[in-house]
Amino acid sequence: MNKEENIKDLLKQMVGQMKHKGKLHQSKIRTSWEQLMGATIASYTSSISLRKHTVYISITSAPLRNELNYSKDKIKDLLNNELGENLIEKVVIR
């Protein structure tokens, strides 16, 4: 293991012990949303929040909201992969 990996692991441990970890995950989800889902979906997304292992996504287009409801498991997997852990258990599209 090199020094960079040691520092990375140490920072992960510190963040894991902080009570603000949820806010960091929420921020990571918001900043990576457009990259993960594309510009079109991001443009119809009005808000994203993370509470108790559930991601709440507000979509302004009814047809898109309906379509995304069929892709909840894929969205959950994409977000968990982006976070590097299986934190998200449920996705709610509103």
C-alpha positions in Angstrom: 0.0 0.0 0.0 1.4 3.4 -0.9 1.1 6.7 1.1 -1.8 7.9 -1.1 -3.9 4.8 -0.4 -3.1 5.1 3.3 -4.3 8.8 3.3 -7.4 7.9 1.3 -8.3 5.1 3.8 -7.7 7.4 6.7 -9.9 10.1 5.3 -12.7 7.5 4.7 -12.5 6.4 8.3 -12.6 9.9 9.6 -15.6 10.8 7.4 -17.3 7.6 8.4 -17.0 8.6 12.0 -18.4 12.1 11.5 -22.0 12.7 11.9 -22.1 14.8 8.7 -21.5 11.7 6.5 -25.1 11.9 5.2 -24.7 15.4 4.0 -21.5 14.4 2.2 -23.3 11.6 0.5 -26.2 13.8 -0.5 -23.8 16.4 -2.0 -22.0 13.6 -3.9 -25.3 12.4 -5.3 -26.3 15.9 -6.4 -23.0 16.7 -8.1 -22.9 13.5 -10.0 -26.6 13.3 -11.0 -26.2 14.8 -14.4 -23.1 12.7 -15.2 -24.9 9.5 -14.2 -28.4 10.2 -15.7 -27.6 12.6 -18.5 -28.4 16.3 -19.2 -32.0 15.8 -20.2 -33.1 14.0 -17.0 -31.0 16.4 -14.9 -32.9 19.3 -16.5 -36.2 17.9 -15.4 -34.9 17.2 -11.8 -36.0 19.8 -9.3 -34.5 18.3 -6.2 -32.7 15.3 -4.8 -32.4 14.5 -1.1 -31.1 11.6 1.0 -32.8 10.5 4.2 -32.4 7.3 6.1 -31.0 5.2 3.2 -33.7 6.5 0.9 -33.1 8.9 -2.1 -36.0 11.2 -2.9 -36.0 12.6 -6.5 -38.4 15.2 -7.7 -39.1 15.2 -11.4 -41.1 18.0 -13.1 -42.2 15.9 -16.1 -44.9 13.4 -15.5 -44.0 11.1 -18.4 -40.3 11.1 -17.4 -41.3 10.5 -13.7 -43.4 7.5 -14.9 -40.5 6.1 -16.9 -38.0 6.5 -14.1 -40.3 4.6 -11.7 -39.5 1.5 -13.8 -35.8 2.1 -13.4 -35.5 2.6 -9.6 -33.3 -0.5 -9.1 -30.9 0.7 -11.8 -30.8 4.2 -10.3 -30.2 2.7 -6.8 -27.3 0.6 -8.2 -25.8 3.6 -10.1 -25.9 5.8 -7.0 -24.5 3.1 -4.7 -21.7 2.5 -7.1 -20.9 6.3 -7.2 -20.9 6.4 -3.4 -18.7 3.3 -3.2 -20.9 1.5 -0.7 -24.4 0.0 -0.5 -25.9 3.0 1.4 -29.1 3.5 -0.6 -31.9 0.9 0.0 -34.8 2.7 -1.7 -35.4 5.3 -4.5 -38.6 7.4 -4.4 -39.5 9.3 -7.6 -42.0 12.2 -7.1 
